[in-house]
Amino acid sequence: MVKISITALALAAILAASPAAAQKDDGRGPARTRAPEAADQTLGMALMSANVSYGCNHGYGSGLLGLNSLGAGACVVTFDRDIRRCTAVASLGLSLMASTAPESILAYVSADHGDAVIVETRDVDGDYADYAFSVLVFCAQ
């Protein structure tokens, strides 16, 4: 246990002393550094996420711009960049307001809006139903 604590403190000290940690990009936090890219842009990844409440009412996450309910069980999750060449993955969350156990979730990048993921949730009978969910979007840089 002591070894882990000492290692964690040493790592924190190294990170705090790094030039990136000392610089500010806009005065609101540490400078953001971008990982080096391969010439063919096959290495590296951008990761965006959203945790969305029951009914597509509220959400938070990395790169999340907004939410729009299309009706029961359908939610448009909008991000701050074009994600047409990205992969979206979603998982159901737990909701105390759900009356039946969730059966399925489907996430796909919108054909109409290059910055949005459509998430559909259905109940055990296959009918659209509202559930809380999380969605991750992976993009090659």
Disulfide bonds with the S-S distance in Angstrom:
Cys56-Cys75 2.03
Cys86-Cys139 1.93
